[in-house]
Amino acid sequence: MTRLEFYDPSGTLEVTVPHAPRLASLKGKRIGFVSNEQWQAYRMLPMLKGLLEKDFPGIEVLPVDAFPQGNGLIGNEETAALVKRSGVDAVIVGNAA
Amino acid sequence: MKNAVTGVGLAPDAAMVTFPVNMFMPGSDIAPVETRRREFYDGLTKWKSAFAQTAAAKMLSVEGASYEDALTRANNLLLTSLWGDGLPLWPATKERVDWMLQGSVLPRTHVLGKFPPRGGITTIETCAIALAMAGGRPEYLAVLVAAVDACLEAEGFDQLQATSGGPFPAVIVNGPIAKQIRLNSGFGLLGPDPQRPAGASIGRALRLLQQNVGGALPGVGTMAIFGAMRYTNAVFAEDEEGLPPGWQTHAQQRHGYAPGTNSVSVVFASGVTNVRRRGAKKESPEEDALNGMWRMADYMRAPNLAALAGWEKGTPGVMMIAPIVARRMAEVGWTQQSIRDFLWENSKIPMAHMKRAGAPAWIEIDHNPVTRASIDLDPWPICQRPDNIVLVVAGGGHPTHSYWLQAHSPTVEGRVVRVPETFEKLLAEADKDLGCGDDVCRI
């Protein structure tokens, strides 16, 4: 038998930032949207806002345009700071394709 | 969405609700958002990352009845692990990787950065592994490392890796190292050349890094719809000896590197095309040059918006002109600056043409305020200044065609190439292994 040993070429990964903890429930929570305004986000995100408000009485869902929109703006530090200052418990980000 | 969270320290997964692409088209039926709304709610309340952190690079092993059998099994393992490109690979054995590392001036553990979007930590050893798999040689490693470093620092590289337009790195090499390592600057410089094989291996290694370390797997980590040039990218040299008297190298013009400096310059191209430049009948030298310039400018004058990404600081593309064309044009008075000025001025697009193509909407949503402000320009220049256009003298000794590498390139990133003290020895070994090149033999 011939044995060949060789390197895994995928490099190593390092996780330094944990994902945000999940909410216990959506009841009474404050939810925001961060939208890139593309891929029918202008239709889907308002629909989702309505569904959340219908399914979870007492929930507060911010308008879709509460934060800066567009691919060039949603990922920057200023937008992140705005989201944090707004006091939302969670955000939904969309749409990617 | 996964691409948006990996590579920045988060685990490479995310709470996502995915739909078929037809949901995202104009006029689509978006009712599934309602029927599957529970998945959104669960993403906010129940989702957990499934990622288990990995440690140092692992060694893999296969066994076969013979070396041939083991090699086949190794290639099968690389493909089924999604680390191959469909062409035969050299398994990156310790011996082969150690050989590649002879070409590095930096220690094997030196970290170049995280390769986006996946975020794999990229070291000199990681580059050597890719170069080994790609069939490279140690004297290529310094160019590969410089190109990788340039990519990792390039503005928006995470998006360039992932975007549907499928930009690929075009690595322009200047300095004596190009000839020393047998990098093509002449006939067929973008394709395979057994006498000048360096570009294929370096470019393939870069692509393997993009895929295996950066996660740019088709349809998953990269949404490149067509994915041109993705076996080897484009790695070539400028023909510095073919520059007309007084013309500067690309590296000097764009990056200020002194002549004779070994360097790379990375542009992200999204297409390659021939432009038939030469006249066919009884043109004078002046007419031949001018007609050719018009054909190039006419081709560039297209509202397809590839250039938008590099409008302010990057480039709309690389115009390659063959050395014989450059010399003849210089003889009738053209300079590098006047060529750029002409191409810039005459590739401007009337705003009426932009509007009929729906192009202004893309300008309006660009993240760069300077680019957004360009919407007031009529005709609309495809880049802010003539100097954005990259002009390179390269190609075979033939006057008929120019070559346009349309770019999606927010920046043009340059790096000096550093070679180890033992470089001459590596070159001499290459001469022994590959035979003498046309004018590069050292033995």
Interface residues (C-beta under 8 A of the other chain):
Chain A: M1 T2 R3 L4 E5 F6 Y7 D8 P9 S10 G11 T12 L13 E14 V15 T16 V17 P18 H19 R22 L23 A24 S25 L26 I31 E37 W39 Q40 R43 M44 M47 L48 L51 L52 D55 G70 N71 G72 L73 G75 A90 I92 V93 G94 N95 A96 A97
Chain B: M1 N3 A4 V5 V8 G9 L10 A11 P12 A14 A15 V21 M23 F24 M25 P26 S28 I30 V33 E34 R37 F40 Y41 L44 T45 K46 W47 K48 S49 F51 Q53 T54 A55 A56 A57 K58 M59 L60 S61 V62 E63 G64 A65 S66 Y67 D69 A70 L71 R73 A74 L78 S81 W83 P91 A92 T93 K94 V97 K114 F115 R118 G119 G120 I121 T122 T123 T126 I129 A130 M133 Q159 L208 N212 V213 M223 I365 D366 H367 N368
